[in-house]
Amino acid sequence: MKTALITHPDCLEHVTPDGHPEQVARLSSVLAAIDDLPLARHAAEMATDAQLARVHTDAHIAAIKAASPATGQRQMDADTWMSPGSLTAAYRAAGAAVQAVDMVLGGQAPNAFCAVRPPGHHAEREQTMGFCLFGTVAVAAKHALDHHRLSRVAIVDFDVHHGNGTQDLLQDDPRVLFISSHQMPLWPGTGDPSEVGPHDTVVNIALPPDTKGPDFRAVYEAEVFPRIAAFDPELLLISAGFDAHQDDPLAGLALTEADFTWVTERLCDLAAEHCDGRVVSCLEGGYNLTALAKCARAHVKVLEERSR
């Protein structure tokens, strides 16, 4: 079997204002970079309101629908915008993650990558934030737990920004281990290591500005991988943001393409040991188009190699 690539042209119809970092070209660049890889390509399905309601309130879902503009663009918060295509794109993004979980847990694919936008890891229960409308990875985790009846799901978020939304949506569920490594100080200002959640299932790794590959790898070996192993997950989800790259304009970490290859390999090693290699990865941040394309390709190439 091949790695499942789940995407949809609708995700290119989420149009932000000129100059906005979360632009259509991000997804176009990723898709072009992985076009030659031998992946099993699938069109993303739409999430249902019931799937979204596992993590968001009915009021939030209704508010997003009501805000969808017929023309032009609408600002949802300081950083997040909607265009006429954004609502469908957001439903496709969350739906892709659910679909990937179904395929991987159903034995139709060994692992999967969701090349979608808008991203999701900043969306809170009743709040859009940081380019995000719905908590894509959180929706996928709850689907795995509640629909597929898994007992333990682990999430690793290596985006440069703290996954505040995923933490908000899932920290009350002891079946989820959420690990976020992120630059600190940096927007959104959350993710202090003291934030461990009510069940001690939240792990926040604060990385100082200019953290380079060796220190990043050392902290993962010391703090991230042992927690995953101890949790013994049945499925591993990845919030794959590539804005910790040294060339990204929105942050100040100094990782390289090789570091993203390494962390993907090590996460796949753990998945092979604990959950039969079952990994679902979803695109999050990354705003230098060249770096994003290279790092996403490196990430997906590891998934593809492990699927053979």
C-alpha positions in Angstrom: 0.0 0.0 0.0 1.0 3.6 -0.6 0.8 6.7 1.6 -2.5 8.4 1.2 -2.4 12.0 0.0 -5.7 13.6 0.8 -6.3 17.1 -0.7 -8.9 19.0 -2.7 -8.9 21.9 -5.2 -11.5 23.6 -2.9 -8.7 24.3 -0.4 -7.2 26.6 -3.1 -10.4 28.7 -3.0 -9.8 30.0 0.5 -8.4 33.4 -0.6 -6.9 35.8 1.9 -6.0 39.5 1.4 -3.0 40.4 -0.7 0.2 40.1 1.3 -1.4 37.7 3.9 1.1 35.0 4.8 -1.5 32.2 4.7 -1.9 32.4 1.0 -3.1 30.1 -1.8 0.4 29.7 -3.0 1.3 27.8 0.2 -0.7 24.8 -0.8 0.2 25.1 -4.5 3.9 25.0 -3.6 3.4 21.9 -1.4 1.5 20.0 -4.0 4.0 20.8 -6.7 6.9 19.7 -4.4 5.3 16.2 -3.8 3.8 15.7 -7.3 6.4 13.1 -8.4 6.1 11.0 -5.2 4.3 7.6 -5.6 1.3 8.4 -3.3 -2.3 7.2 -3.4 -4.2 10.4 -4.1 -7.7 11.0 -2.8 -10.1 13.9 -2.9 -10.9 15.2 0.5 -14.4 14.7 1.7 -16.4 17.3 3.6 -16.6 17.0 7.4 -20.0 16.8 8.9 -21.3 19.2 11.5 -21.6 16.3 13.9 -17.8 15.6 13.5 -17.0 19.2 14.1 -19.3 19.3 17.1 -17.1 16.8 18.9 -14.8 19.7 19.6 -16.6 22.9 18.7 -19.9 24.3 20.0 -22.9 24.4 17.8 -22.8 28.2 18.2 -19.3 28.3 16.8 -20.2 26.2 13.8 -23.2 28.3 13.1 -21.2 31.5 13.5 -18.7 30.4 10.9 -21.4 29.5 8.5 -23.2 32.8 9.0 -19.9 34.8 8.5 -19.2 33.2 5.2 -19.3 36.1 2.6 -21.0 35.8 -0.7 -18.5 38.2 -2.2 -15.3 39.9 -1.1 -13.6 39.0 2.2 -14.6 39.1 5.9 -12.2 39.5 8.8 -12.9 37.0 11.6 -10.2 38.2 14.1 -6.9 39.9 14.0 -5.3 37.4 11.6 -8.1 35.2 10.2 -10.1 36.0 7.0 -12.9 34.3 5.1 -13.6 34.5 1.4 -16.6 32.9 -0.5 -14.5 29.7 -0.8 -13.3 29.5 2.8 -16.2 27.7 4.4 -16.0 24.8 2.0 -12.2 24.7 2.3 -12.4 24.5 6.0 -14.9 21.7 5.8 -12.7 19.9 3.3 -9.6 20.4 5.6 -11.4 18.8 8.6 -13.0 16.2 6.4 -9.6 15.2 5.0 -8.3 14.5 8.5 -11.3 12.4 9.4 -11.0 10.6 6.0 -7.3 9.9 6.7 -8.1 8.4 10.1 -10.7 6.2 8.5 -8.3 5.0 5.8 -5.4 4.4 8.2 -7.4 2.6 10.8 -9.4 0.7 8.2 -6.2 -0.7 6.7 -6.6 1.1 3.4 -3.4 3.1 3.8 -0.4 2.7 6.2 -0.2 6.4 6.8 -1.6 9.6 5.3 -0.8 13.3 4.7 -3.5 15.9 4.4 -2.4 18.7 2.2 -5.1 21.2 3.1 -5.8 24.7 4.2 -6.9 26.7 6.2 -4.7 25.3 9.0 -6.4 24.3 12.2 -4.3 24.1 15.4 -5.1 27.6 16.7 -9.0 27.4 16.5 -10.5 27.1 19.9 -13.9 25.8 21.0 -15.7 29.1 20.2 -13.0 31.2 18.6 -11.3 31.5 15.3 -7.6 32.4 15.6 -4.3 32.5 13.8 -5.6 31.7 10.3 -7.7 28.8 11.6 -11.5 28.2 11.6 -11.9 24.6 12.8 -9.5 22.4 14.9 -8.7 20.0 12.1 -6.4 17.6 14.0 -8.6 17.8 17.1 -11.6 16.7 15.0 -9.5 13.8 13.7 -8.5 12.7 17.2 -12.0 12.7 18.5 -13.2 10.8 15.5 -10.6 8.1 16.1 -11.6 7.9 19.8 -15.4 8.1 19.6 -16.1 6.6 16.2 -13.3 4.0 16.0 -13.3 3.4 19.7 -9.6 3.8 20.2 -8.4 4.2 23.8 -5.3 6.4 23.2 -4.3 8.9 20.6 -1.1 10.9 20.6 -0.6 14.3 18.8 2.7 15.9 18.1 2.7 19.5 16.9 6.1 20.8 15.7 4.7 24.0 14.2 6.7 27.0 15.5 3.6 28.4 17.2 2.0 26.8 20.2 -1.0 24.6 19.2 -3.3 26.5 21.6 -6.5 25.5 19.8 -5.7 21.8 19.9 -4.8 22.1 23.6 -8.0 23.9 24.3 -10.1 21.4 22.5 -8.6 18.2 23.8 -6.9 18.8 27.2 -10.0 17.6 29.1 -9.9 14.2 27.4 -7.4 11.8 29.2 -7.4 9.6 26.1 -5.3 12.2 24.2 -1.6 13.0 24.7 -0.9 16.4 23.2 2.7 17.5 22.7 3.6 20.9 21.2 7.1 22.2 20.6 7.2 25.9 19.8 9.2 29.1 20.1 8.8 31.1 23.2 8.3 34.0 23.5 6.1 34.1 20.4 2.5 34.6 19.4 0.0 33.4 20.7 1.8 33.6 24.1 0.5 30.3 25.4 2.2 27.0 25.8 4.3 27.5 28.9 5.7 24.1 30.2 3.6 24.6 33.3 0.5 24.0 31.2 0.0 20.3 31.6 -3.8 20.0 31.5 -6.1 18.5 34.1 -4.9 14.9 33.4 -1.2 15.6 32.9 -1.6 14.8 29.2 -0.4 18.1 27.8 3.4 18.5 27.2 4.6 22.0 26.1 8.2 22.3 24.9 9.3 25.9 24.9 12.2 26.6 22.5 14.1 29.8 22.8 14.7 31.9 19.7 17.5 30.7 17.4 17.1 27.1 18.5 19.0 25.0 16.0 18.8 21.4 15.0 21.0 19.8 17.6 19.1 21.4 20.5 15.8 20.6 18.9 16.7 17.0 18.5 18.1 16.7 22.0 14.9 18.0 23.6 12.8 15.6 21.5 14.9 12.7 22.5 14.8 13.7 26.2 11.2 14.9 26.5 9.0 14.1 23.6 9.8 10.5 22.5 9.7 9.0 26.1 6.3 10.5 26.7 4.9 9.0 23.5 6.4 5.7 24.3 5.0 5.7 27.9 1.5 6.7 26.6 1.6 3.7 24.1 -0.8 5.3 21.5 -2.9 3.4 19.0 -2.6 6.2 16.5 -0.2 9.1 16.0 -1.4 12.4 14.6 1.0 15.1 13.5 0.4 18.8 13.2 3.0 19.4 10.5 3.9 23.0 10.5 7.2 23.9 8.8 7.6 27.5 10.1 10.3 26.5 12.5 12.6 26.6 9.5 15.4 29.1 9.6 14.1 31.0 6.6 10.5 31.4 7.8 9.5 35.1 8.1 7.1 34.8 11.0 9.4 33.3 13.7 12.9 32.8 14.8 13.9 29.2 15.1 16.7 27.8 13.0 15.7 24.3 11.9 16.6 22.9 8.4 15.0 20.5 6.0 17.2 17.7 7.6 15.7 18.3 11.0 12.2 17.8 9.7 13.3 14.6 7.9 14.8 13.4 11.2 11.8 14.2 13.4 9.5 12.5 10.9 11.7 9.4 10.9 11.8 9.2 14.6 8.0 9.7 15.0 7.5 7.0 12.4 9.9 4.7 14.4 7.7 5.2 17.5 4.5 4.6 15.5 6.0 1.4 14.1 6.7 0.3 17.7 3.4 1.3 19.3 0.7 1.6 16.7 1.5 -0.5 13.7 3.0 2.5 11.9 -0.4 4.3 11.8 0.4 8.0 11.3 -1.9 10.8 10.0 -0.2 14.1 9.3 -2.0 17.4 8.6 -0.4 20.5 7.1 -0.3 23.5 9.5 2.1 26.5 9.1 5.1 27.4 7.0 5.3 30.8 5.2 8.5 30.9 3.2 7.3 29.1 0.1 10.6 27.6 -0.9 11.3 26.3 2.6 7.8 25.1 3.0 7.9 23.1 -0.2 11.2 21.5 0.6 10.3 20.6 4.2 6.9 19.3 3.3 8.5 17.1 0.6 11.0 15.8 3.0 8.2 15.0 5.5 6.0 13.2 3.0 9.0 11.4 1.5 9.6 9.7 4.9 6.0 8.7 5.2 6.1 7.3 1.6 9.3 5.4 2.4 7.8 3.9 5.5 4.7 2.8 3.6 6.7 0.4 1.4 
